[in-house]
Amino acid sequence: MTNHLITEQLKQLPTNPGVYLMRDTEGNILYVGKAASLRQRVRSYFGSEQKLTIKLQRMVARVNNLDFLVTNSEQEALILELNLIKRHRPYYNVRLKDDKTFPYLKINLNEDWPRVYVTRRLEENGGRYFGPFASARSVRQTLKILKGIFPFRSCSRTITGGDRRPCLDYYIHRCLGPCIGAVSQTEYAEVIKRVILFLEGKQGKVVQELKSQMQKASGDLDFEKAGLLRDQIQAIERVIEGQRIATTVRGEQDVIAFAQDKDRAYVQIFFIRGGKLIGRESFVLQGTSSEEPKQIMSGFIKQFYGSALYIPPLLLLQHPVADKKVIEDWLQNKRGSRVYLQVPYRGNKKQLVKIVAENAEQGLRQLMIKQPAALLALTEALAEIKKELHLPHLPARIECYDISHLQGKAAVGSLVVFEQGKPKPAHYRRFRIKTVSGVDDYAMLQEVLRRRFKRNSLQSNSATDAWKILPDLILIDGGKGQLNAILEVMAEVGAGSVPVASLAKENEEVFIPEQSAAIKLPLSSPALQLLQRVRDEAHRFALGFHHKIRRKDTFTSALDAIPGVGPRRKRALLQQFGSVQTIRESSAKELAAAKGVSQSLAQKIKEYL
């Protein structure tokens, strides 16, 4: 039943194009939509319920308030709708899962020696961007392929051409060595030009250029250069060979299809350039329950191409889209020339859409298999831990502690947290050991536990939310000795009721209080595998912090004791030479070439080191 406020708001709606927002009693945005006529579109929700899908009936029942924004055109409304959906992610809209800024590949052409790197920020600074990619993993895979073919630099050091020695990439022919002056800017720019052509799908043109250069190098008897160019050509041709799927379709197009399961849809998009499949990405859409295929397709196209840097002249679609003319005009404005949305019904294009749809079906099937299987495995593992360790209830929250040091130096402790069998990095903590000197792992563990539980609400009113949560199980990397050491502290801080256990790495044995014999779980046990994963994560986290502290202490002791070397000069020296050892081996003349280092200071550095 429509409330009085909405009845009055419906009367005042204008006939202009615009965007409408539906809110619940708490002001949360339930849905964002666009309309050619706000009055006609919004009123359609509050007429006969029989005309609405079940999903829309549920939504309308929750609507308590309406907002709207008038625009000059339906195309402006589409852009505003897209931005509002991305910002607020309303529950009843079709939306990309885990929507965030997409990753891109960037080449900064304003640099003298451009790099190719991953970024999530789009800036108008003369750089070339390629993407978007579905995930950081897929963009890094592309970067790995590029790095295996083209010898561009991947370091971030300042290039002067005067470095004493290059990095490993130079020796394995993955970089031309601009840092040591082994290549001119013109030659390096040629490499970057080929990278851009490759990413644009013009691999054939790159191969032609490389073959021409290889023949010239061979004619000049520069066989080493000719061999490197031959290897690049072969690598590109292997990539091209893997793109033959689309040879029956000419020109440039993106091919989009999806498979749906209840409230989610798995979307597959193939990128065809020059008759070759140069890449593909997959995305998961949420909020697709009861939505028609054309609404799902429209929702994806708007959200994906709202962030895309390149739009081909043709999109081949599995299903028609809602508001086709508005979306085509919007894409045309972004591209700068005509863009067609086409649903093929016969021929090679239809066959290609079918291939993409089959890939989407397979992707959805794998997604459905993996997620329930992983959830079931974790549930079984937690239940087994509860049973084998005689816990009072399921260990929904496990805290694990580890210590890392080098003969007592740079000693640190780590705390990692797993909730429902999954890591919760936001609750991880690191500790610099303060009260223990020498090699005493037991005392270090006790210090960490003492500091952790003194922060707990049992001891302090100023505890953060993370500290207030008592774990269902505390796990220690170690044996019976470590277990007894922490039991003493737990009683001291008033947390003796929290279950504890230790996992000894040598034989993967579990120890618990008041039981002298170790618990030996089969190596195939889900419980043991989960405990190992938690233990190993704590070890990784502690070791990473320990290495960081050691590096910091090394730099401090070696450079910070030198009069005249402050943070800025220390940073310049390390950027120039890479390590304290290299600085120690360099001559005073070479040190004086670093930014901010005079001849006298260079001599002083040599004397101190």
C-alpha positions in Angstrom: 0.0 0.0 0.0 1.4 3.4 -1.1 2.0 5.8 1.9 0.8 9.4 1.9 4.3 10.9 1.3 4.9 8.8 -1.9 1.4 9.6 -3.2 2.2 13.3 -2.9 5.6 12.9 -4.5 4.1 11.0 -7.5 1.8 13.9 -8.1 4.7 16.3 -8.3 7.0 14.3 -10.6 8.0 16.2 -13.8 7.8 14.8 -17.3 11.5 15.6 -17.9 14.2 13.0 -18.4 16.2 12.2 -15.3 17.2 9.8 -12.6 15.1 8.5 -9.7 16.2 7.1 -6.3 14.0 4.8 -4.2 14.8 4.8 -0.4 13.6 2.7 2.5 12.5 3.9 6.0 16.2 4.4 7.1 17.1 6.4 4.0 19.1 3.7 2.3 19.0 3.7 -1.5 17.2 0.6 -2.7 17.2 1.3 -6.4 18.5 3.9 -9.0 16.9 4.2 -12.4 16.8 6.5 -15.4 13.8 7.6 -17.4 12.9 9.5 -20.5 9.9 10.8 -18.5 10.2 10.6 -14.7 6.5 10.9 -14.1 5.6 8.0 -16.5 8.4 5.7 -15.4 8.2 6.1 -11.6 4.4 5.9 -11.5 4.5 2.5 -13.3 6.0 1.0 -10.1 3.0 2.0 -8.0 0.1 0.8 -10.2 -1.0 -2.8 -10.5 1.3 -5.3 -8.7 0.5 -7.9 -11.3 2.6 -6.0 -13.9 5.7 -6.1 -11.7 8.1 -9.0 -11.3 8.4 -10.6 -7.8 11.7 -8.8 -7.3 10.1 -5.4 -8.0 7.1 -6.2 -5.8 9.4 -6.8 -2.9 11.3 -3.6 -3.6 8.2 -1.4 -3.9 6.9 -2.8 -0.6 10.1 -1.4 1.1 10.0 2.1 -0.6 9.3 4.9 1.8 10.6 7.9 0.0 11.5 9.1 -3.5 14.2 11.4 -4.8 14.8 12.5 -8.4 17.3 14.5 -10.4 16.2 16.2 -13.7 18.6 16.1 -16.6 18.7 17.7 -20.1 18.5 14.4 -22.0 18.0 10.7 -21.5 21.7 10.2 -22.3 22.7 12.5 -19.5 20.4 10.5 -17.3 22.1 7.3 -18.3 25.5 8.7 -17.3 24.2 10.0 -14.0 22.5 6.6 -13.3 25.7 4.8 -13.9 27.7 7.0 -11.5 25.1 6.7 -8.8 24.9 2.9 -9.1 28.7 2.7 -8.9 28.8 5.0 -5.8 25.9 3.5 -3.8 25.6 -0.1 -5.2 21.8 -0.3 -4.5 20.6 -3.8 -3.6 17.9 -4.1 -6.3 20.1 -2.9 -9.2 22.1 -5.2 -11.4 25.7 -4.5 -10.3 29.2 -5.7 -10.8 30.3 -7.9 -7.9 33.0 -6.3 -5.7 32.8 -3.2 -7.9 35.9 -1.1 -7.5 38.2 0.8 -9.7 39.4 -1.5 -12.5 43.1 -2.2 -13.0 44.7 -0.9 -16.2 48.1 -1.1 -17.9 49.7 2.3 -18.1 52.6 3.6 -20.3 53.7 7.1 -19.2 54.9 8.7 -22.5 56.0 11.9 -20.7 58.9 10.0 -19.2 62.2 9.8 -21.1 62.4 6.1 -20.4 58.7 5.0 -20.1 57.7 2.0 -18.0 54.7 -0.3 -18.4 53.0 -0.9 -15.1 49.7 -1.6 -13.4 47.5 1.2 -12.0 43.9 1.8 -10.9 44.1 5.6 -11.3 43.2 7.3 -14.6 44.9 10.7 -15.0 45.1 13.1 -17.9 48.9 13.3 -17.9 49.9 12.1 -21.4 49.9 8.4 -20.5 48.5 5.6 -22.5 46.1 3.3 -20.7 44.9 -0.2 -21.7 42.0 -2.0 -20.1 40.1 -2.2 -18.0 41.0 -5.7 -16.8 38.7 -7.9 -14.6 41.3 -8.3 -11.9 44.8 -7.6 -10.8 45.7 -11.1 -11.7 44.6 -10.9 -15.3 46.4 -7.5 -15.8 49.6 -9.0 -14.3 49.4 -12.0 -16.6 49.2 -9.6 -19.6 52.2 -7.7 -18.2 54.2 -10.9 -17.8 53.5 -11.8 -21.5 54.7 -8.3 -22.6 57.8 -8.6 -20.4 58.6 -11.9 -22.0 58.6 -10.4 -25.5 59.7 -6.8 -25.2 62.8 -5.7 -23.3 61.4 -2.6 -21.5 62.5 -1.6 -18.1 60.5 -2.6 -15.0 62.5 -0.7 -12.3 61.5 2.7 -10.9 65.1 4.0 -10.5 66.1 7.4 -11.9 67.8 6.8 -15.3 71.1 8.7 -15.7 72.9 6.2 -17.9 75.8 6.3 -15.4 75.0 3.3 -13.1 78.0 1.0 -12.5 76.1 -2.2 -13.1 72.6 -3.2 -14.5 70.1 -5.5 -12.8 69.5 -9.1 -13.7 66.9 -8.3 -16.4 69.7 -6.9 -18.6 71.7 -10.1 -18.5 68.7 -12.3 -19.4 67.8 -9.9 -22.2 64.6 -8.7 -20.5 65.8 -5.0 -20.5 68.0 -3.0 -22.8 70.0 -1.4 -19.9 69.2 2.3 -20.1 70.6 2.6 -16.6 74.1 1.9 -17.8 73.7 3.8 -21.1 73.5 0.6 -23.2 70.7 1.9 -25.4 69.7 5.3 -26.8 66.4 7.0 -26.2 65.4 6.5 -29.8 66.0 2.8 -29.7 64.1 2.4 -26.4 61.2 4.5 -27.8 60.9 1.9 -30.6 60.4 -0.8 -28.1 57.7 1.1 -26.3 56.0 1.8 -29.7 55.9 -1.9 -30.4 54.4 -2.6 -27.0 51.6 -0.1 -27.8 51.0 -1.7 -31.2 50.9 -5.1 -29.6 48.3 -4.0 -27.0 46.2 -2.4 -29.7 46.0 -5.9 -31.4 48.4 -4.9 -34.3 50.8 -7.8 -33.7 51.2 -8.4 -37.5 52.6 -4.9 -37.9 55.1 -5.4 -35.0 56.3 -8.7 -36.6 56.8 -7.0 -40.0 59.0 -4.3 -38.3 61.0 -6.8 -36.3 61.6 -9.0 -39.4 62.9 -5.9 -41.3 65.2 -5.0 -38.4 66.4 -8.6 -38.1 67.4 -8.8 -41.7 69.2 -5.5 -41.4 71.1 -6.7 -38.3 72.0 -9.9 -40.0 73.3 -8.0 -43.1 75.4 -5.8 -40.7 76.8 -9.1 -39.2 75.3 -8.1 -35.8 74.2 -11.7 -35.2 73.5 -11.2 -31.4 71.0 -8.4 -32.1 69.5 -10.5 -35.0 69.1 -13.4 -32.6 67.3 -11.3 -30.0 64.9 -9.9 -32.7 64.3 -13.5 -33.9 63.3 -14.6 -30.4 60.8 -11.7 -30.1 59.3 -12.6 -33.5 58.8 -16.2 -32.4 57.3 -15.2 -29.1 54.8 -12.9 -30.8 53.9 -15.5 -33.4 53.2 -18.0 -30.6 50.8 -15.5 -29.1 49.1 -14.9 -32.5 48.8 -18.7 -33.0 46.7 -18.8 -29.8 44.4 -16.2 -31.1 43.2 -18.0 -34.2 39.7 -18.6 -32.8 38.3 -15.5 -34.3 39.8 -15.7 -37.8 36.4 -16.1 -39.4 35.3 -12.6 -38.2 36.8 -9.5 -39.6 37.4 -6.1 -38.1 37.2 -5.0 -34.4 34.4 -6.1 -32.0 33.7 -7.1 -28.5 31.6 -10.2 -28.0 29.5 -10.4 -24.9 27.5 -13.3 -23.4 26.4 -14.4 -19.9 25.1 -17.4 -18.0 22.7 -16.7 -15.1 22.0 -18.5 -11.8 19.4 -17.0 -9.5 20.8 -13.7 -8.2 24.1 -13.7 -10.1 25.2 -13.8 -13.7 28.6 -14.8 -15.0 29.6 -12.5 -18.0 32.2 -13.4 -20.5 33.6 -10.8 -22.9 36.0 -11.5 -25.9 38.1 -8.8 -27.4 38.5 -9.2 -31.2 41.0 -7.0 -33.0 42.0 -7.6 -36.6 40.3 -11.0 -36.8 42.2 -12.3 -33.7 41.1 -12.8 -30.1 43.6 -10.6 -28.2 42.1 -11.1 -24.8 39.1 -12.0 -22.7 37.7 -11.2 -19.3 35.0 -12.5 -17.0 32.8 -10.7 -14.5 30.2 -11.6 -12.0 27.0 -9.5 -11.8 24.8 -9.5 -8.6 21.2 -8.6 -8.3 20.1 -10.4 -11.4 17.2 -12.3 -9.8 13.9 -12.0 -11.8 15.7 -9.6 -14.3 15.1 -10.1 -18.0 18.2 -10.9 -20.1 18.0 -7.5 -21.8 18.2 -5.7 -18.4 21.2 -7.8 -17.4 23.0 -7.1 -20.7 22.2 -3.4 -20.4 23.5 -3.2 -16.9 26.8 -4.9 -17.8 27.4 -2.8 -20.9 26.8 0.5 -19.0 29.0 -0.4 -16.1 31.9 -2.0 -18.1 32.1 0.6 -20.9 31.7 3.4 -18.3 35.3 2.6 -17.4 36.6 1.3 -20.7 39.3 3.3 -22.5 38.6 1.9 -25.9 35.2 1.0 -27.5 35.2 -0.9 -30.8 32.7 0.0 -33.5 30.7 -3.2 -33.0 29.4 -5.0 -29.9 28.1 -8.6 -30.7 25.6 -9.5 -28.0 23.9 -12.7 -26.9 20.7 -10.8 -26.0 19.2 -7.4 -27.0 19.6 -4.5 -24.7 17.0 -2.2 -23.1 17.3 1.4 -24.3 19.4 0.4 -27.3 19.3 3.9 -29.0 20.3 5.7 -25.8 23.2 3.3 -25.1 24.4 3.5 -28.7 24.4 7.3 -28.7 26.3 7.3 -25.3 28.9 4.8 -26.7 29.2 6.9 -29.8 30.0 10.0 -27.8 32.7 8.1 -25.9 34.2 6.6 -29.0 33.9 9.6 -31.3 32.3 7.6 -34.1 29.3 5.3 -34.6 29.0 2.2 -32.4 26.5 -0.6 -33.2 24.9 -3.1 -30.8 24.1 -6.2 -32.7 22.6 -9.6 -31.8 23.6 -12.0 -34.7 21.2 -14.7 -35.7 23.2 -16.6 -38.3 26.7 -17.0 -39.8 30.2 -16.6 -38.3 29.2 -13.9 -35.9 26.4 -16.1 -34.4 28.9 -18.9 -34.0 31.3 -16.6 -32.2 28.6 -15.5 -29.8 27.8 -19.1 -29.2 31.5 -19.9 -28.3 31.5 -17.0 -25.8 28.1 -18.1 -24.3 29.6 -21.7 -23.8 32.6 -20.2 -22.1 30.2 -18.2 -19.8 28.3 -21.4 -19.0 31.5 -23.2 -18.1 32.7 -20.3 -16.0 29.5 -20.2 -14.0 29.6 -24.0 -13.6 33.1 -23.8 -12.2 32.1 -20.9 -9.9 29.2 -22.9 -8.5 31.4 -25.9 -7.9 34.2 -24.0 -6.2 32.3 -21.9 -3.8 30.0 -24.5 -2.2 32.9 -27.0 -2.1 35.2 -24.5 -0.4 32.5 -23.6 2.1 31.7 -27.2 2.8 35.4 -28.1 3.3 35.9 -25.2 5.8 32.7 -26.3 7.7 34.0 -29.8 8.0 37.5 -28.6 9.0 36.1 -26.4 11.8 33.8 -29.2 13.1 36.8 -31.6 13.1 38.9 -29.2 15.0 36.2 -28.8 17.6 35.9 -32.6 18.0 39.6 -33.5 18.1 40.7 -30.6 20.3 37.7 -31.0 22.7 36.6 -27.4 22.3 33.3 -26.2 23.9 32.1 -24.9 20.6 33.0 -24.4 16.9 36.3 -22.3 16.5 34.7 -19.5 14.5 37.6 -17.2 15.4 41.1 -18.6 15.6 44.1 -16.4 16.6 47.6 -17.7 15.9 50.9 -16.3 17.2 54.5 -16.7 16.1 57.9 -15.3 16.9 60.7 -14.4 14.4 64.3 -13.2 15.2 67.9 -13.8 14.3 69.8 -14.9 17.4 67.6 -12.7 19.4 68.1 -9.6 17.2 65.3 -7.8 15.5 62.8 -9.9 17.4 59.1 -9.6 16.5 55.9 -11.3 17.1 52.8 -11.8 14.9 49.1 -12.3 15.4 46.9 -13.5 12.6 43.2 -14.0 12.7 41.0 -16.5 10.8 37.2 -16.2 11.0 35.0 -19.1 9.7 38.2 -20.6 8.4 39.2 -17.6 6.3 41.9 -15.0 6.9 40.8 -11.6 8.3 43.8 -9.3 7.6 42.2 -6.3 9.1 42.6 -7.9 12.5 46.3 -9.0 12.0 48.8 -7.4 14.4 52.6 -7.1 14.6 54.6 -6.7 17.8 58.2 -5.4 18.2 59.6 -7.4 21.2 60.5 -4.8 23.9 61.3 -6.6 27.2 63.2 -9.8 26.2 66.9 -9.8 25.3 68.7 -12.8 23.9 67.2 -16.0 22.5 64.1 -16.8 24.6 61.1 -17.8 22.4 59.0 -18.6 25.4 59.5 -15.2 27.1 58.8 -13.5 23.7 55.6 -15.4 23.3 54.5 -14.5 26.8 55.2 -10.8 26.1 53.1 -10.8 23.0 50.2 -12.6 24.7 50.4 -10.4 27.7 50.3 -7.2 25.5 47.4 -8.6 23.4 45.2 -9.5 26.3 45.9 -6.4 28.4 44.3 -4.6 25.5 41.3 -6.8 25.8 38.2 -5.5 27.5 39.0 -7.8 30.4 41.7 -5.4 31.4 41.0 -2.1 29.6 38.1 0.2 28.8 39.9 1.7 25.8 40.2 -1.5 23.8 39.4 -1.3 20.1 36.7 -3.5 18.6 39.3 -6.0 17.3 40.9 -6.3 20.7 37.6 -6.8 22.5 36.7 -10.0 20.6 37.8 -13.1 22.4 39.0 -15.9 20.2 37.4 -19.4 20.2 40.9 -20.9 19.9 44.5 -19.7 20.3 47.0 -21.5 18.2 50.8 -21.4 18.8 53.6 -22.4 16.5 55.5 -24.9 18.7 55.3 -27.8 21.0 54.5 -28.6 24.6 57.0 -26.0 26.0 55.4 -23.1 24.1 52.0 -24.3 25.1 52.9 -24.3 28.9 54.5 -20.8 28.5 51.3 -19.2 27.2 49.0 -21.0 29.7 50.9 -19.2 32.4 50.3 -15.8 30.8 46.6 -16.6 30.0 45.9 -17.3 33.7 47.8 -14.1 34.6 45.8 -11.8 32.4 42.4 -13.4 33.3 41.9 -15.1 29.9 42.3 -18.7 31.1 38.9 -19.7 29.8 40.1 -19.3 26.1 41.0 -22.7 24.6 44.7 -22.9 23.5 46.7 -25.4 21.4 50.1 -25.7 19.8 51.1 -27.2 16.5 54.6 -28.6 16.3 56.1 -28.3 12.8 58.5 -31.3 13.0 55.8 -34.1 13.1 52.7 -31.9 12.7 51.5 -32.9 16.2 48.9 -30.9 18.1 49.2 -30.4 21.8 46.4 -29.2 24.1 46.3 -28.5 27.9 45.8 -31.4 30.4 46.7 -34.0 27.8 50.3 -35.3 27.8 50.1 -37.2 24.5 50.1 -35.3 21.2 47.1 -35.4 18.9 48.1 -36.9 15.6 45.8 -36.1 12.7 46.1 -37.7 9.3 47.9 -35.5 6.7 44.7 -35.7 4.6 42.6 -34.3 7.6 40.8 -31.0 6.7 41.3 -30.0 10.4 45.1 -30.4 10.2 45.3 -28.7 6.8 43.4 -25.7 8.2 45.6 -25.5 11.3 48.7 -25.7 9.1 47.4 -22.9 6.9 46.8 -20.7 10.0 50.2 -21.5 11.5 52.0 -20.9 8.2 50.2 -17.6 7.7 51.4 -16.4 11.2 54.9 -17.5 10.3 54.8 -15.6 7.0 53.5 -12.5 8.7 56.1 -12.6 11.4 59.0 -13.3 9.0 58.0 -10.4 6.7 58.0 -8.0 9.7 61.3 -9.4 10.9 63.0 -8.8 7.5 61.6 -5.3 7.3 63.1 -4.5 10.8 66.4 -6.0 9.9 66.6 -4.0 6.7 65.8 -0.8 8.6 68.3 -1.6 11.3 71.0 -2.3 8.7 70.4 1.0 6.9 70.3 2.9 10.2 73.5 1.5 11.6 75.5 1.8 8.3 74.4 5.2 7.0 72.6 7.2 9.7 75.7 7.3 11.8 77.6 9.3 9.2 77.5 13.1 9.9 76.0 15.0 7.0 73.9 12.1 5.7 70.3 12.7 6.5 67.1 10.9 5.3 67.1 12.6 1.9 70.8 11.9 1.1 70.4 8.4 2.4 67.5 7.8 0.1 69.4 9.3 -2.9 72.4 7.0 -2.2 70.2 3.9 -1.9 68.3 4.8 -5.1 71.6 5.4 -7.0 73.5 2.4 -5.7 70.8 -0.1 -4.6 72.4 -1.3 -1.4 74.8 -0.3 1.4 77.2 -3.0 0.1 77.4 -1.3 -3.3 77.9 2.1 -1.6 80.8 0.5 0.4 82.4 -0.8 -2.8 82.1 2.4 -4.8 84.8 5.0 -5.1 84.5 8.5 -3.6 84.2 9.9 -7.2 81.3 7.6 -7.9 79.6 8.5 -4.6 80.0 12.2 -5.4 77.8 11.7 -8.5 74.8 11.0 -6.3 72.3 13.8 -5.8 73.2 16.1 -2.9 76.6 14.4 -2.2 79.7 16.7 -2.4 83.3 15.4 -2.9 84.1 16.0 0.7 81.0 14.2 1.9 81.7 11.3 -0.4 85.2 11.0 1.1 83.6 11.0 4.6 81.2 8.3 3.6 84.1 6.1 2.3 86.0 6.6 5.6 83.0 5.7 7.8 82.1 2.6 5.7 
